[in-house]
Amino acid sequence: MNGLGRKLRWLALAGAAVQLLAAVPAGAQQIPMDETGFTAFVAERMRKEVQNLPVVIKGPLTLSIGPLQANLDRVHAFCKANAAGCSGEIGVYIRGTAEAARNKDDLPTRDAIRVVIRTADFMQKASAELGPKAAVPTKPLVEGLVIVPVLDSPRTVRMLNGENRDKLGLSPAQVFDVGIANLRRAVKPLMEVAKPAAPGRFGSLGGDFYQTSRLALVDSWAPLAQAQGGVLLVAVPAADALLYSSEDSAAAIDALRTIARNVMSRSPKPLSDAVLRWTPRGWQVVR
């Protein structure tokens, strides 16, 4: 197949994936989309969920729930782009935020530490909001993406900040060592959940909050890369979605990036459209 044919094939594959992602159910609940109305709507639902904690509107898209501040900008952006999934995503957000508020003073444990992947920009914003005392340590993965320690619980995941770390008596380096070791024990071996991607096809991992965290386990990707002839490209467009390919042609990379961008546009937790190449020494951004 010539270069033009390969490019058209990959673009057709990307287009089909985008159409599939766009197929959402009709009949979404009417929820106000202006910032003031949306904030009031979520605040009322939050009050019904937490009951014993005060819920105060601090400004457009900003609430306080007991001791916590809740920022609604990401869920609001998702709702504006995905009306059909808005009500369900608000419910997920409210339940997770309410549990985090109720459990804020619970003592953290070493066994609960995990790591997740977030953008550097997101973490800079989060650190500015939390302040220096509660700052969350980060570790670079590649340009624009960082590894972040979190505390896992049955219903929610919250960032492990400086206060939590002090209670555990761990240094920043130890937090990452513990989190990565716990993650390695918690997830299934990669080759049990990831089949080698055939030429002209993408593989995907989803359905688990920690699938994208696997990027922190660099060595665990070696068997998949070997099974794909030494070529492994990945994208993490959402916190719970990972795509991978066994081809590194310009057309394949463009198609992978196109799908990643469309997943991002439909996700309540968009992450990155960067395409990464696996090497034994770590991930590299594909330009």
C-alpha positions as a Markdown table, in Angstrom:
| # | Residue | x | y | z |
|---|---|---|---|---|
| 1 | Met | 0.0 | 0.0 | 0.0 |
| 2 | Asn | 1.4 | 3.4 | -1.0 |
| 3 | Gly | 1.8 | 6.3 | 1.4 |
| 4 | Leu | -1.4 | 8.0 | 0.4 |
| 5 | Gly | -3.3 | 4.7 | 0.7 |
| 6 | Arg | -2.0 | 4.2 | 4.2 |
| 7 | Lys | -2.9 | 7.7 | 5.3 |
| 8 | Leu | -6.4 | 7.4 | 3.9 |
| 9 | Arg | -6.8 | 4.1 | 5.8 |
| 10 | Trp | -5.7 | 5.6 | 9.1 |
| 11 | Leu | -7.9 | 8.6 | 8.7 |
| 12 | Ala | -10.9 | 6.4 | 7.9 |
| 13 | Leu | -10.2 | 4.5 | 11.0 |
| 14 | Ala | -10.0 | 7.6 | 13.1 |
| 15 | Gly | -13.2 | 8.9 | 11.5 |
| 16 | Ala | -15.1 | 5.7 | 12.4 |
| 17 | Ala | -13.8 | 5.9 | 16.0 |
| 18 | Val | -15.0 | 9.5 | 16.3 |
| 19 | Gln | -18.4 | 8.6 | 15.0 |
| 20 | Leu | -18.6 | 5.8 | 17.6 |
| 21 | Leu | -17.6 | 8.1 | 20.4 |
| 22 | Ala | -20.2 | 10.6 | 19.3 |
| 23 | Ala | -23.1 | 8.1 | 19.6 |
| 24 | Val | -24.7 | 9.2 | 22.9 |
| 25 | Pro | -28.2 | 8.7 | 24.1 |
| 26 | Ala | -30.9 | 11.3 | 23.7 |
| 27 | Gly | -33.3 | 12.7 | 26.3 |
| 28 | Ala | -30.8 | 14.5 | 28.6 |
| 29 | Gln | -32.1 | 16.2 | 31.7 |
| 30 | Gln | -32.6 | 20.0 | 31.4 |
| 31 | Ile | -29.8 | 21.5 | 33.5 |
| 32 | Pro | -29.0 | 25.3 | 33.3 |
| 33 | Met | -25.7 | 25.8 | 31.5 |
| 34 | Asp | -25.0 | 29.4 | 32.5 |
| 35 | Glu | -22.4 | 29.5 | 35.2 |
| 36 | Thr | -24.6 | 31.0 | 37.9 |
| 37 | Gly | -27.5 | 28.6 | 37.2 |
| 38 | Phe | -25.3 | 25.6 | 36.9 |
| 39 | Thr | -23.5 | 26.4 | 40.2 |
| 40 | Ala | -26.9 | 26.7 | 42.0 |
| 41 | Phe | -28.2 | 23.5 | 40.5 |
| 42 | Val | -25.1 | 21.5 | 41.6 |
| 43 | Ala | -25.1 | 23.2 | 45.1 |
| 44 | Glu | -28.7 | 22.1 | 45.7 |
| 45 | Arg | -27.9 | 18.5 | 44.7 |
| 46 | Met | -24.8 | 18.6 | 46.8 |
| 47 | Arg | -26.8 | 19.7 | 49.9 |
| 48 | Lys | -29.1 | 16.7 | 49.5 |
| 49 | Glu | -26.0 | 14.4 | 49.3 |
| 50 | Val | -24.0 | 15.7 | 52.3 |
| 51 | Gln | -26.8 | 16.9 | 54.5 |
| 52 | Asn | -24.7 | 17.4 | 57.7 |
| 53 | Leu | -22.1 | 19.7 | 56.0 |
| 54 | Pro | -22.7 | 23.3 | 54.9 |
| 55 | Val | -22.6 | 23.8 | 51.1 |
| 56 | Val | -21.9 | 27.5 | 50.2 |
| 57 | Ile | -21.7 | 29.1 | 46.8 |
| 58 | Lys | -18.5 | 31.1 | 46.8 |
| 59 | Gly | -18.7 | 32.3 | 43.2 |
| 60 | Pro | -19.5 | 31.1 | 39.7 |
| 61 | Leu | -18.5 | 27.4 | 39.5 |
| 62 | Thr | -17.0 | 27.4 | 43.0 |
| 63 | Leu | -18.5 | 25.8 | 46.1 |
| 64 | Ser | -17.3 | 25.1 | 49.6 |
| 65 | Ile | -18.4 | 21.8 | 51.2 |
| 66 | Gly | -17.5 | 21.8 | 54.8 |
| 67 | Pro | -13.7 | 22.2 | 54.8 |
| 68 | Leu | -13.2 | 21.6 | 51.1 |
| 69 | Gln | -13.4 | 23.8 | 48.1 |
| 70 | Ala | -15.1 | 22.3 | 45.0 |
| 71 | Asn | -14.4 | 23.7 | 41.6 |
| 72 | Leu | -17.0 | 22.9 | 39.0 |
| 73 | Asp | -15.2 | 24.2 | 35.9 |
| 74 | Arg | -14.3 | 20.8 | 34.4 |
| 75 | Val | -17.7 | 19.2 | 35.0 |
| 76 | His | -19.4 | 22.3 | 33.6 |
| 77 | Ala | -17.2 | 22.2 | 30.5 |
| 78 | Phe | -18.1 | 18.5 | 30.1 |
| 79 | Cys | -21.9 | 19.3 | 30.4 |
| 80 | Lys | -21.7 | 22.0 | 27.8 |
| 81 | Ala | -20.2 | 19.6 | 25.3 |
| 82 | Asn | -22.1 | 16.5 | 26.3 |
| 83 | Ala | -25.7 | 17.2 | 27.4 |
| 84 | Ala | -26.8 | 13.6 | 27.3 |
| 85 | Gly | -24.2 | 12.6 | 29.9 |
| 86 | Cys | -24.4 | 15.7 | 32.0 |
| 87 | Ser | -26.7 | 14.5 | 34.8 |
| 88 | Gly | -24.8 | 11.3 | 35.3 |
| 89 | Glu | -21.5 | 13.0 | 35.5 |
| 90 | Ile | -22.8 | 15.5 | 38.0 |
| 91 | Gly | -23.9 | 12.6 | 40.1 |
| 92 | Val | -20.5 | 11.0 | 40.0 |
| 93 | Tyr | -18.8 | 14.3 | 40.9 |
| 94 | Ile | -21.2 | 14.9 | 43.8 |
| 95 | Arg | -20.8 | 11.5 | 45.3 |
| 96 | Gly | -17.0 | 11.6 | 45.1 |
| 97 | Thr | -16.7 | 15.2 | 46.4 |
| 98 | Ala | -19.1 | 14.5 | 49.3 |
| 99 | Glu | -17.1 | 11.4 | 50.4 |
| 100 | Ala | -13.8 | 13.4 | 50.2 |
| 101 | Ala | -15.3 | 16.1 | 52.4 |
| 102 | Arg | -16.6 | 13.6 | 54.9 |
| 103 | Asn | -13.3 | 11.8 | 55.0 |
| 104 | Lys | -11.0 | 14.7 | 55.0 |
| 105 | Asp | -9.8 | 14.2 | 58.5 |
| 106 | Asp | -9.4 | 10.4 | 58.3 |
| 107 | Leu | -5.8 | 9.3 | 58.9 |
| 108 | Pro | -4.1 | 8.3 | 55.6 |
| 109 | Thr | -2.5 | 4.9 | 55.3 |
| 110 | Arg | 0.5 | 3.7 | 53.3 |
| 111 | Asp | -1.6 | 0.9 | 51.7 |
| 112 | Ala | -3.9 | 3.5 | 50.2 |
| 113 | Ile | -1.2 | 5.3 | 48.3 |
| 114 | Arg | -1.3 | 5.0 | 44.5 |
| 115 | Val | -0.1 | 7.2 | 41.6 |
| 116 | Val | -2.0 | 8.8 | 38.7 |
| 117 | Ile | -1.0 | 10.8 | 35.6 |
| 118 | Arg | -2.1 | 14.4 | 35.3 |
| 119 | Thr | -1.0 | 17.4 | 33.2 |
| 120 | Ala | 1.6 | 19.7 | 34.6 |
| 121 | Asp | -0.7 | 22.7 | 33.9 |
| 122 | Phe | -3.5 | 21.1 | 35.9 |
| 123 | Met | -1.2 | 20.4 | 38.9 |
| 124 | Gln | 0.2 | 24.0 | 38.9 |
| 125 | Lys | -3.4 | 25.3 | 39.1 |
| 126 | Ala | -4.3 | 22.8 | 41.8 |
| 127 | Ser | -1.2 | 23.7 | 43.9 |
| 128 | Ala | -2.0 | 27.4 | 43.6 |
| 129 | Glu | -5.5 | 26.7 | 45.0 |
| 130 | Leu | -4.3 | 24.4 | 47.8 |
| 131 | Gly | -1.5 | 26.7 | 49.1 |
| 132 | Pro | 2.0 | 25.7 | 50.1 |
| 133 | Lys | 1.1 | 23.8 | 53.2 |
| 134 | Ala | -1.2 | 21.4 | 51.3 |
| 135 | Ala | 0.8 | 21.3 | 48.1 |
| 136 | Val | 0.9 | 18.0 | 46.2 |
| 137 | Pro | 4.3 | 16.7 | 45.1 |
| 138 | Thr | 4.7 | 15.7 | 41.5 |
| 139 | Lys | 7.3 | 13.7 | 39.5 |
| 140 | Pro | 7.9 | 14.4 | 35.7 |
| 141 | Leu | 6.8 | 11.7 | 33.3 |
| 142 | Val | 7.3 | 13.5 | 30.0 |
| 143 | Glu | 7.1 | 17.1 | 29.0 |
| 144 | Gly | 3.6 | 18.3 | 30.0 |
| 145 | Leu | 2.6 | 15.2 | 32.1 |
| 146 | Val | 3.5 | 14.4 | 35.7 |
| 147 | Ile | 3.0 | 11.5 | 38.1 |
| 148 | Val | 0.9 | 12.5 | 41.1 |
| 149 | Pro | 0.4 | 10.5 | 44.4 |
| 150 | Val | -3.1 | 9.9 | 45.6 |
| 151 | Leu | -5.0 | 8.2 | 48.4 |
| 152 | Asp | -7.4 | 5.5 | 47.2 |
| 153 | Ser | -10.7 | 4.6 | 48.9 |
| 154 | Pro | -13.7 | 2.5 | 47.8 |
| 155 | Arg | -15.7 | 5.5 | 46.4 |
| 156 | Thr | -13.2 | 8.2 | 45.6 |
| 157 | Val | -9.6 | 9.1 | 45.0 |
| 158 | Arg | -8.0 | 12.2 | 46.5 |
| 159 | Met | -4.6 | 13.8 | 46.0 |
| 160 | Leu | -2.0 | 13.1 | 48.7 |
| 161 | Asn | -1.0 | 16.5 | 49.8 |
| 162 | Gly | 1.8 | 17.8 | 52.2 |
| 163 | Glu | -0.4 | 17.4 | 55.3 |
| 164 | Asn | -1.1 | 13.7 | 54.4 |
| 165 | Arg | 2.6 | 13.1 | 53.7 |
| 166 | Asp | 3.6 | 14.6 | 57.1 |
| 167 | Lys | 1.1 | 12.3 | 58.9 |
| 168 | Leu | 2.6 | 9.3 | 57.2 |
| 169 | Gly | 6.2 | 10.4 | 58.0 |
| 170 | Leu | 7.2 | 10.0 | 54.3 |
| 171 | Ser | 9.6 | 12.1 | 52.2 |
| 172 | Pro | 8.4 | 13.1 | 48.7 |
| 173 | Ala | 10.6 | 10.4 | 47.1 |
| 174 | Gln | 9.2 | 7.7 | 49.5 |
| 175 | Val | 5.7 | 8.7 | 48.6 |
| 176 | Phe | 6.3 | 7.9 | 44.9 |
| 177 | Asp | 8.2 | 4.7 | 45.8 |
| 178 | Val | 5.3 | 3.4 | 47.9 |
| 179 | Gly | 2.6 | 4.6 | 45.5 |
| 180 | Ile | 4.3 | 2.9 | 42.5 |
| 181 | Ala | 4.8 | -0.3 | 44.4 |
| 182 | Asn | 1.2 | -0.4 | 45.6 |
| 183 | Leu | 0.0 | 0.3 | 42.0 |
| 184 | Arg | 2.1 | -2.6 | 40.7 |
| 185 | Arg | 0.5 | -5.0 | 43.1 |
| 186 | Ala | -3.1 | -3.6 | 42.5 |
| 187 | Val | -3.3 | -3.8 | 38.7 |
| 188 | Lys | -3.3 | -7.0 | 36.7 |
| 189 | Pro | -0.1 | -7.7 | 34.6 |
| 190 | Leu | -0.3 | -5.7 | 31.4 |
| 191 | Met | -0.3 | -8.7 | 29.0 |
| 192 | Glu | -3.4 | -10.1 | 30.8 |
| 193 | Val | -5.4 | -7.0 | 29.8 |
| 194 | Ala | -3.7 | -5.7 | 26.6 |
| 195 | Lys | -3.5 | -7.7 | 23.4 |
| 196 | Pro | -0.9 | -6.7 | 20.8 |
| 197 | Ala | -2.4 | -4.2 | 18.3 |
| 198 | Ala | -2.6 | -5.6 | 14.8 |
| 199 | Pro | -1.3 | -3.4 | 11.9 |
| 200 | Gly | -4.0 | -0.8 | 11.1 |
| 201 | Arg | -5.7 | -1.2 | 14.5 |
| 202 | Phe | -5.6 | 0.5 | 17.8 |
| 203 | Gly | -5.6 | -1.2 | 21.2 |
| 204 | Ser | -7.3 | 0.4 | 24.2 |
| 205 | Leu | -7.5 | 0.1 | 28.0 |
| 206 | Gly | -10.3 | 1.4 | 30.0 |
| 207 | Gly | -12.9 | 0.7 | 32.7 |
| 208 | Asp | -10.4 | 1.2 | 35.5 |
| 209 | Phe | -9.3 | 4.5 | 37.0 |
| 210 | Tyr | -5.7 | 3.3 | 37.1 |
| 211 | Gln | -5.2 | 2.1 | 33.5 |
| 212 | Thr | -3.4 | 5.3 | 32.6 |
| 213 | Ser | -1.3 | 5.1 | 35.8 |
| 214 | Arg | 0.4 | 2.1 | 34.1 |
| 215 | Leu | 2.6 | 4.7 | 32.3 |
| 216 | Ala | 4.5 | 5.0 | 35.6 |
| 217 | Leu | 5.4 | 1.3 | 35.4 |
| 218 | Val | 7.7 | 1.8 | 32.4 |
| 219 | Asp | 9.3 | -1.7 | 32.6 |
| 220 | Ser | 5.9 | -3.5 | 32.5 |
| 221 | Trp | 5.4 | -2.3 | 28.9 |
| 222 | Ala | 8.4 | -4.2 | 27.5 |
| 223 | Pro | 6.5 | -7.5 | 26.7 |
| 224 | Leu | 3.8 | -5.6 | 24.7 |
| 225 | Ala | 6.4 | -3.6 | 22.8 |
| 226 | Gln | 8.3 | -6.8 | 22.0 |
| 227 | Ala | 5.0 | -8.5 | 20.8 |
| 228 | Gln | 4.5 | -5.5 | 18.5 |
| 229 | Gly | 7.9 | -5.8 | 16.8 |
| 230 | Gly | 9.5 | -3.2 | 19.1 |
| 231 | Val | 7.0 | -0.4 | 18.3 |
| 232 | Leu | 4.7 | 0.9 | 21.0 |
| 233 | Leu | 3.0 | 4.3 | 20.8 |
| 234 | Val | 0.4 | 5.4 | 23.4 |
| 235 | Ala | -2.0 | 8.2 | 24.1 |
| 236 | Val | -3.9 | 9.0 | 27.3 |
| 237 | Pro | -6.7 | 11.3 | 26.3 |
| 238 | Ala | -8.7 | 10.9 | 29.5 |
| 239 | Ala | -8.0 | 9.9 | 33.1 |
| 240 | Asp | -9.6 | 6.5 | 32.5 |
| 241 | Ala | -8.7 | 5.9 | 28.8 |
| 242 | Leu | -5.4 | 4.7 | 27.2 |
| 243 | Leu | -4.9 | 4.0 | 23.5 |
| 244 | Tyr | -1.9 | 2.2 | 21.9 |
| 245 | Ser | -0.6 | 1.4 | 18.4 |
| 246 | Ser | 2.0 | -0.9 | 16.8 |
| 247 | Glu | 2.7 | 1.5 | 13.9 |
| 248 | Asp | 4.7 | 4.7 | 13.9 |
| 249 | Ser | 4.0 | 6.0 | 10.4 |
| 250 | Ala | 3.0 | 9.7 | 10.1 |
| 251 | Ala | -0.5 | 8.6 | 9.2 |
| 252 | Ala | -0.8 | 6.3 | 12.1 |
| 253 | Ile | 0.4 | 9.0 | 14.5 |
| 254 | Asp | -2.0 | 11.5 | 13.1 |
| 255 | Ala | -4.9 | 9.1 | 13.5 |
| 256 | Leu | -4.0 | 8.3 | 17.1 |
| 257 | Arg | -3.7 | 12.0 | 17.9 |
| 258 | Thr | -7.1 | 12.7 | 16.2 |
| 259 | Ile | -8.9 | 10.0 | 18.2 |
| 260 | Ala | -7.2 | 11.2 | 21.4 |
| 261 | Arg | -8.5 | 14.8 | 20.8 |
| 262 | Asn | -12.0 | 13.5 | 20.2 |
| 263 | Val | -12.0 | 11.4 | 23.4 |
| 264 | Met | -10.8 | 14.5 | 25.3 |
| 265 | Ser | -13.6 | 16.6 | 23.9 |
| 266 | Arg | -16.2 | 14.1 | 25.3 |
| 267 | Ser | -14.6 | 13.2 | 28.6 |
| 268 | Pro | -15.3 | 14.8 | 32.0 |
| 269 | Lys | -11.7 | 14.2 | 32.9 |
| 270 | Pro | -9.7 | 15.0 | 29.7 |
| 271 | Leu | -6.0 | 14.5 | 30.0 |
| 272 | Ser | -3.7 | 14.9 | 26.9 |
| 273 | Asp | -3.5 | 14.5 | 23.2 |
| 274 | Ala | 0.2 | 13.8 | 23.3 |
| 275 | Val | 1.5 | 10.7 | 21.6 |
| 276 | Leu | 4.2 | 8.9 | 23.5 |
| 277 | Arg | 6.8 | 6.4 | 22.3 |
| 278 | Trp | 7.9 | 3.6 | 24.7 |
| 279 | Thr | 11.6 | 3.0 | 25.2 |
| 280 | Pro | 13.3 | 0.8 | 27.9 |
| 281 | Arg | 14.5 | 4.1 | 29.5 |
| 282 | Gly | 11.1 | 5.8 | 29.6 |
| 283 | Trp | 8.5 | 7.5 | 27.5 |
| 284 | Gln | 9.3 | 10.1 | 24.8 |
| 285 | Val | 6.9 | 12.6 | 23.3 |
| 286 | Val | 6.4 | 12.1 | 19.5 |
| 287 | Arg | 6.5 | 15.5 | 17.8 |
